[in-house]
Each structure stands twice: as structure tokens, then as C-alpha cells.
């Protein structure tokens, strides 16, 4: 994993003697990519004037800069914009999607059990999608008819579906897909 350091140095406040110097936006920046332990010392100096410098260092891993994060051990809320990128980033991991609504009683009852599955099965990605008006196009694309509906995906394709708050059926379907 590579760490990308972006180091920016800018004057804290322009001094009168700096009026003839470059504009603030043209002050030096330093970009570095570090592989390994991530230690780097950056020294920026200016021989033109003696001023106070404020430095900002932002550190990002290559995982942060390369796309959506796939998180295991928790249930991740998705929407129409984040669902497919996360599913595609999951690669060969099994993905279980809980399609629910805020007003659905059975959805509220099964939600803590779904969270428990996420904590137990660390090789599975657990997602939830609120089938509200904003996410209606995705819900329609996925063919939802009732809530809750659980879609189980492998390699970006839906391979199983469980409709209703049928926890035992969900676990059995998920384990079947995991083992295949």
C-alpha cells in the first residue's frame, strides 16, 4: 500500500516586505508517494524573506484514493450512487444487501439481527439501501417488490433473493452462496 503525502506551505499572513514576492498560490507544494513505513521529512525554505510559514500535511492511503471502501464487520448504508461501485470493489466477496424503508415494521425488527450477521461473518460485505424516493431507480433496477428484501450478490451479480423478514432463510441462502 502506498501512502500519498501532499504537503503545502503557505505564509500565515502576508507581510509588507512580501508585496513584491510571488502570489500565495504560487508558493511551493511538495507531493510524495511513500511505500513502507510512511516517514518523510519535508523542508521548504525561502531565501527571499523571513516570514512565518504554516504547513499542512494531508496523508491518504492508496485505498482512499482508488475508489469506494469495502468495509466488513459493519452494515454500510448505500445509495443509488455508491451501491454498484462498492459491489464492484468487493470483488469475489459475497455481498448481502438489505433493502428496507424507514416505515417498515419488519425491517426495524430484523435490522439488529442483520447487524449481528455483519459482525459474525467477516468475509461478507453487508449493505443496506433505504428504498426511498431518491433511491427508487436503483430499487426498481434491482427488482424490489416488498420490503424487506435481501439480495445476495457474488461477482457483481444477484444470485439469491430472500423476501420478508425471514432470518433463517437469509442465513441459509447466504451460507449457500458463501460456500459456492
N, C-alpha and C positions, 0 to 999 in steps of 0.2 A: 504494500500500500504506500503510495506517495503522499506526502504532505505538501500542500502548496501554501507558501508564505507570501503574503502581499504586504509589504512594508511601505508606509507612506510617511514622509516627514514634511511638515509644513510649519512656517513661523506661527507662534502663538498670536502675535499682534504685529501688524506692520509698523516698523519704526520709521521716523522721518528720514534717516540715512538710507532707507531701502527704496526710496521713491524712484531711484534710477535703476534699481535691480529688476530682474525678471518678475513677471506676474506670479502670483501664488500658484496658479495651476501648472506653471512650468517648472516648479521645484521638483527635485529628483524623487523618483519612486524606485523601489527595488522589488523584483519578482524572483522568487527562488522555488525550485522544486527539490525537496529533500526526500531521499529514500533512506530509511533506517530510523535512528533514534530521534530525529527532529530537532537537534540543537544547532542553532546558527546565530552568529553574532554579526550585526549589521552596523557599520559605522558610516555616517554621512556627515561631511563637514563642508563648510563654505568658507573660502578664504576672502570673500568679498566683504563680509561684515560679521560682527559679533552679535548674535541675537539668540533668544531662547527658541528652542525647537520643540514642538510637540510631536511625538511619534505615535502612530497607530499600527498595530500588528494584528492582522486577521489570519487565522490558521484554519484551513479547510482540508479535510482528507479527500482523497480521490473518490471515495464513496459518496461524499456530499456533492461533489461537483459533476458526477457522472449520471445522475438521474434519481428517480424516486428510491426511497429507502424501503427495504423489505424487513419488517420487524417481526420477530417471533416472541411468544410468551405473553403477548397482549392482543387485544382486538383493536384493529386500526380502522378508524372511520374513513370511508372513501366517498367520493362524489363522481359525477359524470366525467370530470377532468382527470382524476387521479386513479380511477379503477383500473383501466387497461394498462397504463404504464407500470403499476405495481404488480399486476398479474404477470405481465411480460418479464419484469425484473425478477420474479420468483423462480424463473427457470423451471427446473424439474420438481420443485416442491409442490406438494398438494396445497391448494388454496380452497378455503371454505368461506363462502360469502353468506352472511345473514342479511336478508332483505326484509326490512321492517318499516313500520310507521310509528310516529310518536303516540298516536291514539289507540294503538292495538294492545289490548289486554294480554293475550297470549304471548305477544312479542316481549312485553315487560317481564312476564313470568320466566321465560326461557333465557333472557339476556344474562343473568348471573351464571347459569349453567354453561352457556356458550363461553363466557369469560373463563370459567373453570377449565374448559377444554383447551383454551389457548394457553393456559398456564401449565397444563399437563403434557400436551403434545408440542414439543419444541421444534419438531421437524415439519410442522404445518403452519401455513400463514392464514390467520383468521382476520377477515374483513367484515365490516357492516356497512350497509347502504340504506340511508333513510330515503324511502320511496316517496318523497315529497314532490311538489310541482317542479322544482328546479332539476331534480334527477329523473323526471318522468321519461325523457328519451332513452336513458340507459336502462331503466326498469322495463320499458317496452322492448328494447333490443334483446334483453335477457329473457323475455317471455314470462314476466311475473303475472299471475292471476289472483293469488291470495297472499296474505301476509300472516305469519312469517313464511318465507320460502328460503330454503338453503340451497345454494348452488355449489357443487363441488367441482373444482377445475383441476386439470393436470395438463401441463404443457400449453397453457392458454386456451384450452377447450373445455367446455362443460361436459362432464362425464356422468354426473349423478345429480339428482334433484330430490329434495325432501320438502313436501309442503305441510304446513301446520307445525305446531309446537310438539313434534314427536321426537323427543330427545333420544330415545333408544334407537329409533330408525336412523337418526342423524349420525350417531356414534358408529353404528354398524356400516352405514354407507361410507363414512369417512375412513374407517379402518380397511374396508374392502379396496378403496382407491389407493390408500397408502401402501398396501401390500402388493399392488399390481405393478 
